[in-house]
Amino acid sequence: MSPTSPPINTTVIPPAYALSRLPNLDPLSFIILGLMVLIATPVLRVALGIASFAMERDWLYVFITAVVFINLMLAIFVLPSIMHLHTNAQLLKLLCPSS
């Protein structure tokens, strides 16, 4: 382990595992739960905004809010995977320049 790497890699801790460790009062699980709540709050607000605007039949705002929701979903689920692949490709080029 290098001195710049964190002692715990939280990118590989699935949320279900963190939630299952809450009854054991695992501090890392509480941190991950807090992060999940912080991330879920604006996502839920945007999803409720879509429903609210649809009930009011305000289709322009339904469309705009749906675009915002799609952007949030891309930023949360798709972009981290792409960045992970990109980082791994750069690391591979750095470690194995002949391949």
Rosetta blueprint (number, residue, H / E / L):
1 M L
2 S L
3 P L
4 T L
5 S L
6 P L
7 P L
8 I L
9 N L
10 T H
11 T H
12 V H
13 I L
14 P L
15 P H
16 A H
17 Y H
18 A H
19 L H
20 S H
21 R L
22 L H
23 P H
24 N H
25 L L
26 D L
27 P H
28 L H
29 S H
30 F H
31 I H
32 I H
33 L H
34 G H
35 L H
36 M H
37 V H
38 L H
39 I H
40 A H
41 T H
42 P H
43 V H
44 L H
45 R H
46 V H
47 A H
48 L H
49 G H
50 I H
51 A H
52 S H
53 F H
54 A H
55 M H
56 E L
57 R L
58 D L
59 W H
60 L H
61 Y H
62 V H
63 F H
64 I H
65 T H
66 A H
67 V H
68 V H
69 F H
70 I H
71 N H
72 L H
73 M H
74 L H
75 A H
76 I H
77 F H
78 V H
79 L H
80 P H
81 S H
82 I H
83 M H
84 H H
85 L H
86 H H
87 T H
88 N H
89 A H
90 Q H
91 L H
92 L H
93 K H
94 L H
95 L H
96 C L
97 P L
98 S L
99 S L
